[in-house]
């Protein structure tokens, strides 16, 4: 049986994912829960982690590498930020130790873009980058990590040159639940998806992102005047927001930059459809696999460095 080597943890605002990794790199055990930073801050980060470690019988000597919101200012121990532009290797050497623990626990830092005009931060996604971009990668890449707050990262010859956050997921949630457009989408869940309207809205927003708020209002006016269905209104809002996001992300990078999508599940399918409709070449990497590879790279750099032969 494979011996345990280390534990990898992705600790988000509202989610917790843990993998026990063996010496051969295999996943020996896995745990998932809704005990993200918000819950753990009340229960105790050490208690939450220990409960999951006990559940899969992790020996006390096995170290833990953590990424995500556990390293935020409101988290367990603040891990700070690495400033861009930077090499991804810099993240590996800046992990912060959690004090007062019998077990060796390290938390990875986030990335910061310290610009007066476009300040930005990320925490957690930098580890997905570690598992996505090869250190010796050549050329310009745009790495898209969709979510509540989508991240688009610009990488040139393996160096992170900058990134942008788009509140696409959160705006969709607010608009469809708490704005006047919530009436337009009522009942959409019981209807088939309106793919045609989604694709049309996507193309329009990519072409005219400055009209974002005007285009969103057509979800209501389209129903009042043109018979747009609830499913159509939902598709229009989604396509408009994603189209404007893609337009904004591409505006800050070379038009020939290769796109890498790091996603899974519903968002993977949605963004893959968007890229195909817009004729944008891309490749997809599974988000879970990317974060595990990033955490593994950090664990290797911290605890399992190969000694050079003289």
C-alpha angles and dihedrals in degrees: 000000000000114000120234115256106176145331121248119204131188105194114187134176093270105008140063125200125179132182127187105213124204129220089260092053095255124137108251096177139357135203130188131179145149092253096119127156093290093056096036092053088063100037096038125263093236092052094049093048094045092051090056093044090052091049090063096033098243112184117241092244094061112103125225128221116197134190132180136040095345083082095051124110089257092043135082100290123353109246097184126210139287110225122236137265089061145134115254088236089071089069091058094058098045102065114139122225118232106234125224096031127123088210122067104250122174129186121205121229126241129234127258132198104203100198125142091217101036111022113175142166138193133189123185097009091077087068091053086053090054088056094044110042120060114229090232095045115143129211132017123314135183111207113200118200107178124201143107085319107023117212125209113189125195114216125183120187091338094311122115104232098175146315144213133218121214120193091213099134095044093047091050090052094047095044095048095044108029109025134073087267090068087083090054093058098042108131095014092124090066094053133076114263114269100228095170093056091046091053094046092049090048093055093044094051092046089053097041109024091155087069092058099126092041091051091049092055090058087075085073101034090045090059094046095047110019106031096251109177126230089253089050091051091051091048091048092053093046094046093046094051095045093045092052090047093053091046091053094046094050092046090068096049139051113283089234095054111130113243121225116189115207106192147107140205121006095353092052091055093044096051094041088055090048093051092047093049090050092046092238114153113230146156126218129224121187110250095221092049091048095052092046091051090049092050090046091053089052093048091050091050094047106038111009107046112157110238111236117241116237 
